[in-house]
Amino acid sequence: MTLKGHVHYVGVNDRVKHRFEGLWFLPQGVSYNSYLIADSEAVALVDTVDAAFFGEYIEKIQAIIGERPIDYLIVNHMEPDHSGSLALIRKYYPGVRLVGNAKTLEMVDGFYGARHEGDLCVGDGDSLSLGHHRLRFYLTPMLHWPETMMTYCETEGILFSGDAFGCFGALNGHIVDTEMDTHDYWPEMERYYAAILGKFGAPVQKGLQKLGSLDLRMICSTHGPVWVNEIGRAIETYRRFSAGETEEGLVICYGSMYGHTQRMAEAVAEGAAEAGMRRIVIHNLSVSQPSYVLLDIFRYSCVAVGGPTYNGGVFPVVEDLLKRLAGRSVAKHKLGVFGGFTWSSQAVKCIERYNEQMKMQLVSPPIEWKQGVGADDLAAARALGRAFKA
């Protein structure tokens, strides 16, 4: 599919994989986007696709360039869903020169042993002419790997952004946002950010500052739609999430073995509703997919976490969430804590220890109960819910 002039989309859809990175639920699949610039003097391929789709991928490439060789393969990101076809491309086009920064080329050796002497090592701000098209490279480390960079086509105003501004969800015929209903992709961009980039708020902010002066007419990410009309919304989504900005709302996350913690979670929600909190989301962590929980936490300002003591700690699904949050930028959130025990008080202590890393602001002292939940415990939970609105 031609995007603009001699710039083409040659990506593929994956509707088979159940979990991205083996972790994140993919109910609508995912796309692996790759782009081909068939200039008059040279042909450049920007990123590749998962090796499982190489047969379809090479057909798309050859349908555009025929017998012409690929001169350059630009590697913006080395994660195997984008670099996985690199070694196979080298077999079809043995003269192709890889273009990447020093960390990229080091990883090429580590993953594929496919680095050649003629490969180009580029630095921040370096450029490459393909004839009509001039490409400039911007290093964006830890967005979200240390080698990550972006490629900007100065001729067309196109930013090949790697994983940035991408989202879950396969592409259903249309590629460019001007031709499709993008409604379903925006929450998937937010879920992608919360799951994949949630730890890297500061590097994302630096990357946005670096790109701020560019004339962006098209953003070509490695996942999801190509952005033209909604470039501003994509950038604003990344700015807002990376800055820790949230909407008012409460996410209640709990694990419960026999229903006591669930009753407390419901009481927290009742208290918040009584106080006028309009957006309240409740996640039973034994049921909810982690990426959707993270999405809601990144979206809303308040979090309540509760669970019973289990094997001298906190219930495992609750601890799993806490581990994920401890590795993400969530310090601007308000936090409420509730936990129960039968003979050894540990759940609340465990949640508090994790908050030493999360650094959320406690809205009230933690609520703790022993064995069964009584009327006083439920009243305390409702008071906790009201405290989020204070």
FENCOR-V849583 format. One record per residue. N is the residue number from 0. RES is the residue in one small letter. SS is DSSP state (2 for helix, 1 for strand, 0 for the rest). PHI is phi in radians with two decimals (NA if undefined). OMEGA is omega in radians with two decimals (* if undefined). Layout:
n = [N:N]
res = [RES:RES]
ss = [SS:SS]
phi = [PHI:PHI]
omega = [OMEGA:OMEGA]
This chain:
n = [0:1:2:3:4:5:6:7:8:9:10:11:12:13:14:15:16:17:18:19:20:21:22:23:24:25:26:27:28:29:30:31:32:33:34:35:36:37:38:39:40:41:42:43:44:45:46:47:48:49:50:51:52:53:54:55:56:57:58:59:60:61:62:63:64:65:66:67:68:69:70:71:72:73:74:75:76:77:78:79:80:81:82:83:84:85:86:87:88:89:90:91:92:93:94:95:96:97:98:99:100:101:102:103:104:105:106:107:108:109:110:111:112:113:114:115:116:117:118:119:120:121:122:123:124:125:126:127:128:129:130:131:132:133:134:135:136:137:138:139:140:141:142:143:144:145:146:147:148:149:150:151:152:153:154:155:156:157:158:159:160:161:162:163:164:165:166:167:168:169:170:171:172:173:174:175:176:177:178:179:180:181:182:183:184:185:186:187:188:189:190:191:192:193:194:195:196:197:198:199:200:201:202:203:204:205:206:207:208:209:210:211:212:213:214:215:216:217:218:219:220:221:222:223:224:225:226:227:228:229:230:231:232:233:234:235:236:237:238:239:240:241:242:243:244:245:246:247:248:249:250:251:252:253:254:255:256:257:258:259:260:261:262:263:264:265:266:267:268:269:270:271:272:273:274:275:276:277:278:279:280:281:282:283:284:285:286:287:288:289:290:291:292:293:294:295:296:297:298:299:300:301:302:303:304:305:306:307:308:309:310:311:312:313:314:315:316:317:318:319:320:321:322:323:324:325:326:327:328:329:330:331:332:333:334:335:336:337:338:339:340:341:342:343:344:345:346:347:348:349:350:351:352:353:354:355:356:357:358:359:360:361:362:363:364:365:366:367:368:369:370:371:372:373:374:375:376:377:378:379:380:381:382:383:384:385:386:387:388:389]
res = [m:t:l:k:g:h:v:h:y:v:g:v:n:d:r:v:k:h:r:f:e:g:l:w:f:l:p:q:g:v:s:y:n:s:y:l:i:a:d:s:e:a:v:a:l:v:d:t:v:d:a:a:f:f:g:e:y:i:e:k:i:q:a:i:i:g:e:r:p:i:d:y:l:i:v:n:h:m:e:p:d:h:s:g:s:l:a:l:i:r:k:y:y:p:g:v:r:l:v:g:n:a:k:t:l:e:m:v:d:g:f:y:g:a:r:h:e:g:d:l:c:v:g:d:g:d:s:l:s:l:g:h:h:r:l:r:f:y:l:t:p:m:l:h:w:p:e:t:m:m:t:y:c:e:t:e:g:i:l:f:s:g:d:a:f:g:c:f:g:a:l:n:g:h:i:v:d:t:e:m:d:t:h:d:y:w:p:e:m:e:r:y:y:a:a:i:l:g:k:f:g:a:p:v:q:k:g:l:q:k:l:g:s:l:d:l:r:m:i:c:s:t:h:g:p:v:w:v:n:e:i:g:r:a:i:e:t:y:r:r:f:s:a:g:e:t:e:e:g:l:v:i:c:y:g:s:m:y:g:h:t:q:r:m:a:e:a:v:a:e:g:a:a:e:a:g:m:r:r:i:v:i:h:n:l:s:v:s:q:p:s:y:v:l:l:d:i:f:r:y:s:c:v:a:v:g:g:p:t:y:n:g:g:v:f:p:v:v:e:d:l:l:k:r:l:a:g:r:s:v:a:k:h:k:l:g:v:f:g:g:f:t:w:s:s:q:a:v:k:c:i:e:r:y:n:e:q:m:k:m:q:l:v:s:p:p:i:e:w:k:q:g:v:g:a:d:d:l:a:a:a:r:a:l:g:r:a:f:k:a]
ss = [0:1:1:1:0:0:1:1:1:0:0:1:1:1:0:0:0:0:1:1:0:0:0:1:1:0:0:0:0:1:1:1:0:0:1:1:1:1:0:0:0:0:1:1:1:1:0:0:0:0:2:2:2:2:2:2:2:2:2:2:2:2:2:2:2:0:0:0:0:0:0:1:1:1:0:0:0:0:0:2:2:2:2:0:0:2:2:2:2:2:2:2:0:0:0:0:1:1:1:1:0:2:2:2:2:2:2:2:2:2:2:2:0:0:0:0:0:0:0:1:1:0:0:0:0:0:1:1:1:0:0:0:0:1:1:1:1:1:1:0:0:0:0:0:0:0:0:0:1:1:1:1:1:0:0:0:0:1:1:1:1:1:0:0:0:0:0:0:1:0:0:0:0:0:0:1:2:2:2:0:0:0:2:2:2:2:2:2:2:2:2:2:2:2:2:2:2:0:0:0:2:2:2:2:2:2:2:2:2:2:2:0:0:0:0:0:0:1:1:1:1:0:0:0:0:1:1:0:0:0:2:2:2:2:2:2:2:2:2:2:2:2:0:0:0:0:1:1:1:1:1:1:1:1:0:0:0:0:0:2:2:2:2:2:2:2:2:2:2:2:2:2:2:2:0:0:0:0:0:1:1:1:1:1:0:0:0:0:0:2:2:2:2:2:2:2:2:2:2:1:1:1:1:1:1:1:1:1:1:1:0:0:1:1:0:2:2:2:2:2:2:2:2:2:2:2:0:0:0:0:0:0:0:1:1:1:1:1:1:1:1:0:0:0:0:0:2:2:2:2:2:2:2:2:2:2:2:2:0:0:1:1:0:0:0:0:1:1:1:1:0:0:0:0:2:2:2:2:2:2:2:2:2:2:2:2:2:0:0:0]
phi = [NA:-1.39:-1.62:-2.89:1.02:-1.79:-1.79:-2.20:-1.63:-2.28:-1.37:-2.39:-1.88:-2.01:-1.91:-1.88:-1.12:-1.48:-2.40:-1.23:0.98:1.28:-2.21:-1.78:-1.04:-2.17:-1.15:-1.99:1.26:-2.75:-1.83:-1.97:-1.67:-2.38:-2.33:-2.15:-1.92:-1.71:-1.36:-1.21:-1.74:-2.66:-1.93:-2.16:-1.85:-1.86:1.08:-2.16:-2.32:-0.93:-1.06:-1.11:-1.96:-1.13:-1.01:-1.12:-1.11:-1.19:-1.10:-1.11:-1.12:-1.20:-1.14:-1.63:-1.82:1.03:-1.59:-1.11:-1.39:-1.59:-1.50:-2.33:-2.06:-1.54:-1.92:-1.36:-2.67:-1.63:-1.01:-1.07:-1.24:-2.03:-1.80:-1.04:-1.64:-1.02:-1.13:-1.21:-1.04:-1.11:-1.26:-1.31:-2.27:-1.09:-1.56:-1.13:-1.87:-1.30:-2.15:-2.84:-1.48:-1.03:-1.17:-1.03:-1.16:-1.13:-1.23:-1.00:-1.08:-1.16:-1.48:-2.22:0.99:-2.00:-1.35:-2.06:-1.10:-1.43:-1.13:-1.76:-1.73:-1.95:-1.92:-1.08:1.59:-1.16:-2.31:-2.52:-1.71:-1.82:2.12:-1.32:-1.64:-2.00:-1.86:-2.20:-1.93:-2.18:-1.36:-2.26:-1.06:1.09:-2.15:-2.24:-2.03:-1.18:-1.66:-1.01:-2.48:-2.20:-2.07:-1.97:-1.51:-1.15:-1.16:-1.88:1.25:-1.81:-1.82:-1.57:-1.72:1.12:-1.26:-1.07:1.20:-1.64:-2.75:-1.25:1.88:-1.19:-1.65:-1.82:1.66:-1.46:-2.02:-1.74:-1.08:-1.17:-1.94:-2.43:-1.55:-1.61:-0.89:-1.31:-1.45:-1.19:-1.10:-1.30:-1.18:-1.15:-1.15:-1.06:-1.07:-1.05:-1.37:-1.71:-1.92:-1.04:-1.40:-1.92:-1.01:-1.13:-1.09:-1.10:-1.06:-1.11:-1.10:-1.12:-1.12:-1.12:-1.58:-1.06:-1.59:-1.36:-1.48:-1.67:-1.90:-2.80:-2.03:-1.94:-1.45:-1.58:-2.46:1.52:-1.16:-1.45:-1.68:-2.22:-1.22:-1.97:-1.00:-1.04:-1.18:-1.10:-1.13:-1.13:-1.04:-1.21:-1.10:-1.16:-1.18:-1.21:-1.49:1.33:-1.38:-2.35:-1.63:-1.17:3.00:-2.20:-1.94:-1.80:-2.09:-2.53:-2.18:-2.57:-1.53:-2.23:1.77:-1.19:-1.17:-1.08:-1.07:-1.16:-1.09:-1.11:-1.19:-1.02:-1.10:-1.06:-1.11:-1.11:-1.16:-1.04:-1.41:1.80:-1.23:-1.51:-1.80:-2.30:-2.13:-2.04:-2.09:-1.38:-1.19:-1.37:-2.08:-1.21:-1.27:-0.96:-1.16:-1.28:-1.14:-1.08:-0.98:-1.13:-1.17:-1.19:-1.42:-1.98:-1.47:-2.15:-2.35:-2.07:-2.16:-2.51:-3.05:-1.50:-1.17:-2.64:0.88:1.33:-2.49:-1.96:-0.81:-0.95:-1.19:-1.25:-1.12:-1.03:-1.10:-1.08:-1.07:-1.13:-1.21:-1.11:-1.75:-2.30:-1.51:-2.29:-1.14:-1.46:-1.45:-1.63:-2.25:-2.10:-2.20:-2.53:-2.82:-2.10:-2.72:-1.79:-2.39:-2.35:-1.36:-2.35:-1.03:-1.08:-1.02:-1.13:-1.08:-1.10:-1.10:-1.13:-1.23:-1.09:-1.58:-1.24:1.10:-1.31:-1.57:-1.24:-1.52:-2.89:-1.04:-1.04:-1.77:-2.38:-2.37:-1.92:1.10:-1.29:-1.52:-1.98:-1.06:-1.14:-1.13:-1.13:-1.12:-1.12:-1.15:-1.12:-1.13:-1.05:-1.05:-1.15:-1.12:-1.18:-1.70:-1.17]
omega = [3.12:3.10:3.14:3.12:-3.11:3.11:-3.00:3.02:3.13:-3.12:-3.10:3.07:3.04:3.11:-3.09:-3.06:-3.13:-3.06:3.08:-3.06:-3.10:-3.03:-2.86:-3.03:-3.10:-3.11:-3.14:3.13:-3.13:3.05:2.97:-3.01:3.06:-3.02:-3.09:3.07:-3.10:-3.10:-3.12:-3.08:-3.09:3.08:3.11:3.05:-3.11:-3.08:3.11:-3.10:3.05:-3.05:-3.14:-3.09:-3.02:-3.12:3.09:-3.08:-3.08:3.07:3.13:3.14:-3.09:3.09:-3.12:-3.02:3.13:-3.10:3.13:3.07:2.94:-3.09:-3.07:2.97:-3.11:-3.07:3.11:-3.04:-3.03:3.11:-2.95:3.06:3.09:3.12:-2.99:-3.14:-3.05:-3.10:3.12:3.06:3.13:3.13:3.11:-3.08:-3.02:-3.14:-3.08:3.11:3.07:3.09:3.14:3.09:-3.03:-3.14:3.10:-3.05:3.04:3.12:3.07:3.08:-3.07:-3.11:-2.92:-3.07:-2.96:3.14:3.11:-3.10:-3.09:-3.13:-3.07:3.05:-3.07:3.08:-3.11:3.12:3.10:-3.10:3.13:3.10:3.06:-3.03:3.08:-3.07:3.03:-3.12:3.06:-3.00:-3.14:3.12:3.14:-3.05:-3.13:2.98:0.22:2.99:-3.07:-3.10:-2.98:3.03:3.07:-3.13:-3.10:3.06:-3.10:-3.09:-3.04:-3.09:-3.10:3.04:3.00:-2.81:-3.07:-3.12:-3.09:3.14:3.10:-3.11:2.99:3.12:3.07:3.12:-3.00:3.11:3.11:3.14:-3.00:-3.06:3.14:-3.03:-3.00:2.96:-3.05:-3.01:-3.05:-3.08:-3.07:3.05:3.10:3.00:3.13:3.11:3.09:-3.14:-3.09:-3.09:-2.96:-2.99:-3.04:3.14:-2.84:-3.12:-3.11:3.07:3.09:3.12:3.11:3.12:3.12:3.11:-3.12:-3.08:-2.99:-3.08:-3.07:3.04:-3.05:3.08:3.12:3.02:-3.13:3.10:3.11:3.05:3.02:-3.04:2.92:-3.05:3.06:3.14:-2.98:3.07:-3.11:-3.14:3.12:3.14:-3.14:3.09:3.14:3.12:-3.07:-3.13:-3.11:3.11:-3.13:3.12:-3.05:2.95:3.05:3.13:-3.08:3.05:-3.14:-3.05:-3.09:2.92:-3.07:3.11:-3.01:2.97:-3.10:3.13:3.09:3.11:3.11:3.10:3.12:3.13:3.05:3.13:3.12:3.14:3.12:3.12:3.10:-3.10:3.09:3.07:-3.04:-3.10:3.12:3.13:3.12:3.12:2.89:-2.99:3.03:-3.07:-3.03:3.05:-3.03:-3.09:3.10:3.05:3.13:3.10:-3.12:3.13:3.09:-3.08:-2.99:-2.90:-2.99:-3.13:2.96:-3.10:3.14:3.10:3.09:2.98:-3.09:3.13:3.08:3.11:3.09:-3.12:-2.95:-3.11:3.07:3.12:3.09:3.10:-3.12:3.08:3.13:-3.13:3.14:3.11:-3.12:-3.09:-3.09:-2.99:-3.10:-3.11:2.94:-3.03:2.93:-3.04:3.04:-3.10:-3.12:3.09:3.11:3.12:-3.10:-3.07:-3.11:-3.01:-3.12:3.13:-3.13:3.13:3.13:3.09:3.10:-3.14:3.01:3.06:-3.11:3.10:3.02:-3.13:3.11:-3.12:3.12:3.05:3.13:3.08:-3.12:3.09:-3.14:3.09:-3.05:3.12:3.11:-3.09:-3.14:3.12:3.13:3.08:3.10:3.12:3.09:3.09:3.07:3.11:3.13:-3.10:3.13:-3.11:-3.08:*]
